[in-house]
Amino acid sequence: MVENVVYPAYFDAELSRSEGRRVPTDLAVEAPTVDEIAKAVQQVGYDAAVERDATYPREFEPRGSVAVKGTEDTAKNDLVQAIAAYLGVLRE
């Protein structure tokens, strides 16, 4: 089973692309949490496992990560974009 790991930094509006943000600023949100990301992953249709003590390699403080399972038919970039779209909906 293929597993992709996504970090809150991918969706953080306060970070630049070189600092780790992977989505455009119009899809990014302020201070995303792993719980919000896990909920968005489930809305997209995949299983999510939260790892609370994981640290993104470009950051010093652990914010956690979300392991997305069963994504063998999806490119990671497409997955990240879909999660970002649902994060925006969850915040509204």
PyMOL commands that set and color helices and strands:
alter all, ss='L'
color gray80, all
select helices_A, chain A and resi 8-11+34-44+76-91
alter helices_A, ss='H'
color red, helices_A
select strands_A, chain A and resi 3-6+47-51+65-69
alter strands_A, ss='S'
color yellow, strands_A
deselect
rebuild
show_as cartoon
